[in-house]
């Protein structure tokens, strides 16, 4: 059962701004990366359902995080069908992110009052997702569907829409400023936040410093946009 309500999750996603996205077959590597994100200020973390037995890894990670990092909201991404969503809900996923819009997944997540963030690539899909109860919609791949210009165009007629782009988001001041100026609620970031070379080196202190710098850039951007 989820430890956090969907409202709590949505508010924390907005507050944190950057949602780390990560998968690795080695559970110890996953733990280290989640610790790094936590130390950098992340309180929402998306574990992607991408490898064999990924759900088993998630189950262990979720129990571990509840003990060691109690403020961390752990959820799952890359879920494309209802059965998999239900499986992760049984393992205590606090939110479910999908690269596509599957209406049956909405029913499963809503029944358990778990935040569901479907992938959308058009205003029609976004509108349908919101009708189905999506609080925050994912645009994916963010860069390919139109980038910040797409977000700005959506927010014009639909200023109430909360958008989280994933794909095409970079930890630079220029890129983050473009997305947040366009009106995103938060952004998902995977390999650009956790470079493969830094994961392979196992230098977790160096990675922590890098991720902290990314969050510092975001704070600077948000502060400037408020002026």
N, C-alpha and C positions, 0 to 999 in steps of 0.2 A: 504493500500500500504506500502511496506517495506520502512523503513527510511534509510536503509544502503544497498549499492550495494553488490553483491556477492563477489566482489574483496575485498572490505573493510572488509567484514565478515571473509573471508579466512585469510587475513593478521592479523586481530585482534585475531583470533583463534590461529594462530602460535605464536603471540606475548605473549598472556596470558599463553599458555601452558596447563593450567587446565581448562576444561569446566565443570562448575557445572551442574549437572543433578538432577532435583527435581520435585516432585508433592505432593500436599496436597490439600484435599478438602476444607480446610479453607483458604479463600483468605487472611486473615490477617496474618496467618502463612507464606503463600507464600511471602507476602510483606516483612515480617521480614527477611526471609531467603535470599531474593534477596538483601535486604539492607546489610545484613551480607557479602554476596559475593562481593558486590560493595565496601564495606569498606576494604575488604581484597585485593582488586586489580582486581577482575574479571570484565571484560567488555563484556563478552559473557556468556549467561545463557540459558540453555536448559530446558524448561518447558515440562514435559512429558505428553503425551495425554493418561492418564491411568484411569481416573474416569468419572463417569456420569457428563455430562455438563462441561467437562474439557475445551471445546472451549469457553464457556461463561466466565469461570474464566480467561482464557488467554486473551480474548478481553479486560477485565477490567484491568488486570495486564499490558498489553501492553500500554494502554492509560495512566495508572498511571506512569509507568516507563518513558514514554516520557516526562512527566512533572517533576517528582521528581528525576530521575536518567538518564538524557538525553544522557549520554555516553554509557549506557547499551544497548547491542544488544540482544534483546530477540527473541528467536526462539522456535521451537517446536520439540519434539522428540517422538519416539514410534508411528510414523505414518506408516500405512501399506498399505493404498490404496489411489487412486487418488482423490476420492471425499473428503476425510478428508484433504488431502494436500491442495486442492482448498479452502476448508472452512477456513483453517488457513491463507492462503494467503490473503483472503478477510479481515481477522482480523489484517493484518499487520505483519504477521510473517516474520522475517528477514532471517530465514533459516529453512530448514526442514530436520530433521534427521530421518532415518528409520532403523529398525533392520534387514531389508531384502532389496533385490534388486528388485524393481518394475519399469520396464522400462517406464510405462505410467506416473508414478510420475515425471520422468525426464522431459518429455515433458511439463507438467503443470508448473513445477518450472522454466524451461529454458525459457518458453514463457514470464514469468514475471521477468526474470533475477534475480531469487532468488537462493541462494546457496542451493544445494541438496546434502546431505551426506548419501548414502545408506549403509546398512550393508552388508558386504562381508565376506566370509569364505574361499576363494580360489583365486589363482592368476587369474584364468579365469574370476571369478566374478569381481575382481578388474579391470581387463583389459576392460571388457564390461562396467563397470560403468564409466571409464574414457572416453571411446568412446562416451558415452552418455552425457559427459560434467561435470562429478563430479570432483570438484577441490580437495576435501578432502574426502577420503573414510573411512568409519567406519568399523572396524573389530569387530564382535560381535558374541558370547561373547569372549572378548579378551583373557582371560586366557584359555578358553576351546579350542579355535582354534589353540593354539600353543604358546601363550604368546610372549615375546620378541624374542624368537628364530624364530617364524613365521615371524615377521616383518623383522628381519635381512635377512632371506631367500628371502623375497619378494624384499627387497631393493637391493639385489645383481644384478639381471638381470634388475630391474626396478627402478633405483635410483631416477627417477623423481616422483615417486608415493608419495603422501602425505597421511599419515595414522593417524587415530584417534581411538585407542582402547578404548572400554568401557566394563567394566566387567573384574574383575581381576586386577584392578589398585588400589594400596594402597598408602596412603600419608606418605610413609616412604622413607628415602633416598635410601635404597637398592633397593626397588621396582621401584621408579621413575628413578633411574640411569639405571636400566636394560632396561626399555622401551625407554628412550631417547638415550641411547647409541646404541640401536638397530636401531634407526632412525625415531621414530615417530615424527610427526609434533606437536601433542598435544594429550591430553588424556581426556576422559570423566570420571567423578567421581560423584557418587551419594551418597549412604548410608555411604560410607567410609569418605566422606567429610562432610556429615551432619548426624552424628550418631543419631539414633532414640531416644536414651536416652536424648540427648541434645535438640532435638526438643521438646520432651515431657515436659522437665523441663521449657522451655520458657526462659532460661537464655541466652539472645541474646548476652550479652557482653562476656560471656564465649565461646559461639560458634564463635563469631567474632575472639577472640584470637586464637582459635583452627584452624580456616580456614586461618588466617594470617600466622600461623606457617606452614601450608601445602604449601602455596605459597612461603614462605621463604625457605623451603626445596628444592622446585623446582628451585628457583633462584640459590641456592648453587650448585645443581647438574649441571645446565646448565653452570655455571661459571667454574666448574671443568672440564667439558667435552670440553670446549673451549681451555683449556691449552694444 
